[in-house]
Amino acid sequence: MKSKILFFMFLGVLANAQINRFFYEYKFIPDSNNKEEVKKEIMLLDIDKNGSTYYSQDKFVADSIGKAELEKQLKAGGGNISVNRREKPGQVSYKVTKQYPDFKTYLFRNISTDKYKIKEDRKPEWKITSEKQKIGEYNAQKAVTSFGGREWTAWFTTDLPFQDGPYVFYGLPGLIVKIEDATGSHSMTLAGNKTIKTPDAEADLQIPDHVKVLGIGGKDIEVTKDQFKKAWKAYVNDPSKNMRELMMKNGGDSNTKVVFKVKTADGKEISDPNQVFRQMEKSTKEALQKDNNPIEPDLVN
């Protein structure tokens, strides 16, 4: 029976003890040439005794649903399964983990089909000021830092006993309840919190032996920031390289069938590999032109 390669990306479920979950409203301007377009996303900062994880609520929910959909299709069986790479509600695809007590920090990001685990090699250096104000229901104090090519202003509260915060930020005498860069392009503001029990681990996805699945599980490639930056530049120059290599790798295997499908802006479905790659490159470069204002410019520029 021919193999089917399915393209899905799933965010792992947190499986720690009792979790303190903090909800942040993340506002960001993807395109520096269109500052009127402000995107919003709810981000979660889950903290337990071992560390924290920061990720998009919308991406997490969408990925959980996607996994259920994939399992349903696999159980249905049948002939060749063709699965489009789907657009998910969440726009923020990275996540950040910090390990206590030394706050070893990793940023997880994808480039095409590759998954990267980027080690943060420096700690935010804060200058705490005497300025104070109320942020929501919390008494907060101001601190500033330079990080990733941006100047940041943070407000932290000692009312919450966590020296942590959204994204890669930490190291203040309390939880960061708001942080914003000097240009106003990126801001994260605490919107609520609750304590939750240990989430149930996702049931193992039963995948038939003849099916190969990319994007579920798999090992992250651990790299330095410089190594990731090099990989990112290679991707920008040739967005379809990974897919072409995948096609060539499996092209000589008579027991494997690779199915690519994309839709153009006018809704036309394309399945011819050469046309798919051209469309992929065109779409990626157009998207990157409108996504030119990253949270950490030093990582990709």
KAWOWO-V217241 format. One line per field, one symbol per residue. ss: DSSP state (H for helix, E for strand, - for the rest). burial: 1 if it has 16 or more other C-alpha atoms within 10 Angstrom, else 0. A space follows every 10 residues. Layout:
ss: ???
burial: ???
This chain:
ss: --EEEEE--- --------EE EEEEEEEE-- --------EE EEEEEEEE-- EEEEEEHHHH HHHHHHHHHH HHHHHH---- ---------- ----EEEEE- ---EEEEEEE E--EEEEEE- ------EEEE EEEEE--EEE EEEEEEE--E EEEEEEE--- ---------- ----EEEEEE E----EEEEE EEEEEE---- ---------- EEEE------ EEE-HHHHHH HHHHHHH--- HHHHHHHHHH H----EE--- -EE-----EE --HHHHHHHH HHHHHHHHHH ------HHHH -
burial: 0011111111 1000010011 1111111111 1100000001 1111111100 1111111111 0110011001 0001000000 1010000001 0111111100 0010111110 0000111111 0001010100 0000100101 1111101001 0111111100 0111111111 1111111111 1000111111 1000000000 0000000000 1000000000 0110100110 1100100011 0010001000 0000011111 1100000001 0010011011 1001100000 0111100011 0
